[in-house]
Amino acid sequence: MSDGGTGYSGGANSGGTWRNGGPANFQPHAFDPYRQPELFRGVLTRRVFAFLIDLIIISIPVILGYLFIIAFGIVTLGLGFLLWGLAWPATLIWVVVYYGATLGGPYSATMGMRVMDLELRTWYGAPGYFVLGAMHAVLFWASVSFLSPLVLLAGLFNGRRRLLHDIVLGTVVINSSVRNPVVQSARSF
């Protein structure tokens, strides 16, 4: 039976389900902490260091932007200081674009996560994409701001070491070198 270009893959008795064929074809989690504990070993500690690295990377253009506003304000005899009103919204846009572009990029990881050998995946194993990366940042900051930083302790109480925003978005952070082992090159003597 042809789907007619609608993405419908069910037969006549499928109950009108779209793409996945219904509950019988439900996908389990791609990463099992009991069968693959090496994927989650040390993830929380490395996420903290990755966050600090990302904070430095994000802060550099922001600081340069504020220094530019100060210099521009002095050169224009105070007129340039009107840009202060744009500094905070520009900072928020920069953070969302940074996380969206890096988590949605080919490595599914921010620069800090790449340094710490981590990557973001969906619960079914797909790589991240721009909107998921942007929402990951927004929900992280919202959960920490509204629920206090103690919400980060949620990662200690589940096998996949997922934080609250990971659970809400259906993502998981894993060790990328374990998932993609580096091929050792042959050495000739």
C-alpha positions in Angstrom: 0.0 0.0 0.0 1.5 3.3 -1.0 1.8 6.1 1.5 1.0 8.8 -1.1 3.8 11.0 0.2 2.2 11.5 3.6 4.7 9.6 5.7 2.0 7.1 6.6 3.4 3.6 6.9 0.6 1.6 8.3 -1.6 -0.9 6.6 -5.4 -1.0 6.4 -5.7 -2.3 10.0 -3.1 -0.2 11.6 -5.5 2.1 13.4 -4.3 5.2 11.6 -0.9 5.4 13.3 1.7 7.6 11.7 5.3 6.5 10.8 6.0 4.1 13.7 3.3 1.5 13.1 1.8 1.7 16.6 2.7 0.4 20.0 4.1 -2.8 18.7 7.0 -0.9 17.1 7.8 1.2 20.2 11.5 2.0 20.3 13.3 1.2 23.5 16.0 3.5 24.9 19.1 3.3 22.7 21.5 3.5 25.7 21.0 1.1 28.5 23.0 2.0 31.7 23.0 -1.7 32.9 24.2 -3.3 29.7 26.5 -0.3 28.7 27.6 1.3 32.0 30.8 2.7 30.3 28.6 5.1 28.3 27.6 6.9 31.6 30.8 6.5 33.7 31.9 9.9 34.9 29.4 11.8 32.8 28.1 14.1 35.6 31.6 15.2 36.7 32.7 15.8 33.1 29.4 17.8 32.4 30.4 20.2 35.2 33.8 20.8 33.6 32.3 21.1 30.1 29.8 23.7 31.4 32.7 25.7 32.9 34.6 25.6 29.6 31.4 26.6 27.7 30.9 29.4 30.2 34.4 30.8 29.4 33.8 30.4 25.6 30.4 32.2 25.9 31.9 34.9 28.1 34.7 36.0 25.8 32.5 37.6 23.0 30.2 39.0 25.7 33.0 40.8 27.5 34.4 42.0 24.2 31.0 43.4 23.3 30.7 45.3 26.6 34.3 46.6 26.1 33.2 47.8 22.6 30.2 49.6 24.0 32.4 51.3 26.6 34.9 52.4 24.0 32.2 53.4 21.5 30.4 55.4 24.3 33.6 57.3 25.1 34.4 58.0 21.4 30.9 59.2 20.7 30.8 61.4 23.9 28.1 59.2 25.6 25.9 58.5 22.6 27.3 55.0 22.2 26.2 54.1 25.8 22.7 53.8 24.4 23.8 50.3 23.2 23.6 49.1 26.8 20.0 48.3 26.2 20.9 45.9 23.5 23.7 44.1 25.4 21.5 41.8 27.5 19.2 40.7 24.7 22.2 40.1 22.5 23.9 38.0 25.2 20.8 35.8 25.4 20.6 35.4 21.7 24.3 34.5 21.6 23.9 31.8 24.2 20.9 30.2 22.5 22.6 30.3 19.1 25.8 28.9 20.6 24.1 25.9 22.2 21.7 25.4 19.2 24.6 25.4 16.7 27.0 23.3 18.7 24.5 20.7 20.0 22.8 20.6 16.6 26.1 20.4 14.8 27.9 17.3 13.5 29.4 16.4 16.9 26.2 16.9 18.9 28.3 18.6 21.5 29.3 22.0 22.7 33.0 22.9 22.6 33.3 22.1 26.3 31.5 18.8 25.8 33.9 17.9 23.0 36.9 18.7 25.2 35.4 16.5 27.9 34.6 13.7 25.4 30.8 13.9 25.8 27.9 14.1 23.3 24.2 14.7 23.4 21.8 12.1 21.9 18.1 11.7 21.9 16.7 8.8 24.0 16.4 6.7 20.8 20.0 7.4 19.7 19.6 10.2 17.1 22.0 13.2 17.2 20.9 16.6 18.3 19.6 19.3 16.1 19.4 23.1 16.4 16.0 23.5 18.1 16.8 20.7 20.5 20.1 22.3 21.4 18.6 25.7 21.9 15.8 24.3 24.1 18.3 22.3 26.1 20.0 25.6 27.0 16.7 27.4 27.8 15.3 24.6 29.9 18.7 24.2 31.8 18.7 27.8 32.8 15.0 27.9 33.5 15.2 24.8 35.8 18.3 26.1 37.6 16.8 29.6 38.0 13.3 28.6 39.1 13.9 25.3 41.0 17.4 26.2 42.5 20.7 24.6 41.6 19.7 21.6 43.8 17.6 20.4 40.8 21.0 19.2 39.3 21.1 16.5 42.0 18.5 14.6 39.9 21.4 13.2 37.9 22.6 11.3 40.9 19.4 9.3 41.2 19.0 7.7 37.7 21.1 5.2 35.8 21.5 7.4 32.7 22.7 10.4 34.7 20.0 12.6 33.1 19.2 16.0 34.6 15.7 17.4 34.7 16.0 19.2 31.4 17.3 16.0 29.8 14.3 14.1 31.0 11.9 16.7 29.8 13.5 16.9 26.3 14.2 13.2 26.0 18.0 13.5 25.7 20.9 11.8 27.2 24.6 12.8 27.5 27.0 9.9 26.9 30.8 9.3 26.6 31.5 9.8 22.9 34.7 7.8 22.8 33.0 4.7 24.1 30.2 5.0 21.5 32.7 5.8 18.7 36.0 4.1 19.6 39.0 5.7 17.9 40.5 3.4 15.2 44.1 2.8 16.0 46.4 3.4 13.1 48.8 0.7 12.1 52.4 1.5 13.1 55.2 0.5 10.9 58.7 0.2 12.3 
